[in-house]
Amino acid sequence: MSDEFYRIKRLPPYVIAEVNAMRHEARRAGRDIIDLGMGNPDHPPPQHVIDKLCEVAAKPGAHGYSQSKGIPGLRKAQANYYGRRFNVDLDPDREVVVTMGSKEGLSSMATAITAPGDVILAPSPSYPIHTFGFIIAGATIRSVPTRPDERYWRALENAMDYTVPRPTVLVVNYPSNPTAETVDLAFYERLVAWAKENRVWVLSDLAYSELYYDGKPTRSILEVPGAKDVAVEFTSMSKTYSMAGWRMGFAVGNPTLISALTRVKSYLDYGAFTPIQAAA
Ligand SMILES: Cc1ncc(COP(=O)(O)O)c(C=O)c1O
């Protein structure tokens, strides 16, 4: 009997769990620390969101299995958000799926679209799920820089020219965790053109969509005309509404990718607790 499990051998201890353990030790030793370990918002969610959760949770009919792809009203609300905020038109039935946080969305997407041995382009440094979601799915990672300068574009070209098999997916995350770097629409325009030319899917993690400064709202890759042909974007209520523990996020964009994610999720989960979806 082997205890050398294929996937576990490829997963080092989760970085945030390690940092939390260090924090715990430091606190126990009475040290005065500033916790930069986990992106836990330090404000409560808006009161009307909590009120809605309580109101719906009090209904006897709200406690059954929910809908894996998300209740229709929530998918419609997310489509409306993209319309309002980014001027992007989304079909709530074919182009939106609710996820249990963007982390779950990204990892289920990796499971849905990756075969063992596929090569995925992911930023380094990155938030762990951008690489490990695909490693769990059996893929190989080829790193590209996080900084969106000319070296980035050269790295993409090199990756396509010299990697066998050719990479199938590129992960991007701006504003970046951990570097906080941001991009403008011109970056996404170039990226969409590159992805179409190279026939690579783009997964954009926009978890920090609403954390911006200097009055310059964060851009979405889906603002680029035709981006939906190649891209899906993940957003989250964790940071925007201080709802990290609620586990509520979204994937939107290319209907083929959204359909693949929806299919995998229909086997894995029955959706978030309905009162959470209603409050979201
Ligand atoms: C870049 C990035 N993506 C995704 C996540 C996960 O967010 P969620 O709570 O939506 O799963 C985080 C959390 O810190 C993050 O920093």
The ligand as an SDF file (V2000), in Angstrom:
LIG
                    3D

 16 16  0  0  0  0  0  0  0  0999 V2000
   -5.4890   37.1680   -6.6390 C   0  0  0  0  0  0  0  0  0  0  0  0
   -6.4480   36.3960   -5.8230 C   0  0  0  0  0  0  0  0  0  0  0  0
   -7.3010   35.5620   -6.4440 N   0  0  0  0  0  0  0  0  0  0  0  0
   -8.1910   34.8550   -5.7590 C   0  0  0  0  0  0  0  0  0  0  0  0
   -8.2550   34.9270   -4.3860 C   0  0  0  0  0  0  0  0  0  0  0  0
   -9.2610   34.0780   -3.6850 C   0  0  0  0  0  0  0  0  0  0  0  0
  -10.3990   34.8170   -3.4760 O   0  0  0  0  0  0  0  0  0  0  0  0
  -11.7970   34.1390   -3.1350 P   0  0  0  0  0  0  0  0  0  0  0  0
  -12.0590   34.4670   -1.7060 O   0  0  0  0  0  0  0  0  0  0  0  0
  -12.7580   34.7740   -4.0770 O   0  0  0  0  0  0  0  0  0  0  0  0
  -11.6660   32.6730   -3.3780 O   0  0  0  0  0  0  0  0  0  0  0  0
   -7.3960   35.7600   -3.6800 C   0  0  0  0  0  0  0  0  0  0  0  0
   -7.4560   35.8360   -2.2160 C   0  0  0  0  0  0  0  0  0  0  0  0
   -6.6990   36.4650   -1.5490 O   0  0  0  0  0  0  0  0  0  0  0  0
   -6.4600   36.5180   -4.4260 C   0  0  0  0  0  0  0  0  0  0  0  0
   -5.6010   37.3150   -3.8120 O   0  0  0  0  0  0  0  0  0  0  0  0
  1  2  1  0
  2  3  1  0
  2 15  2  0
  3  4  2  0
  4  5  1  0
  5  6  1  0
  5 12  2  0
  6  7  1  0
  7  8  1  0
  8  9  2  0
  8 10  1  0
  8 11  1  0
 12 13  1  0
 12 15  1  0
 13 14  2  0
 15 16  1  0
M  END
$$$$
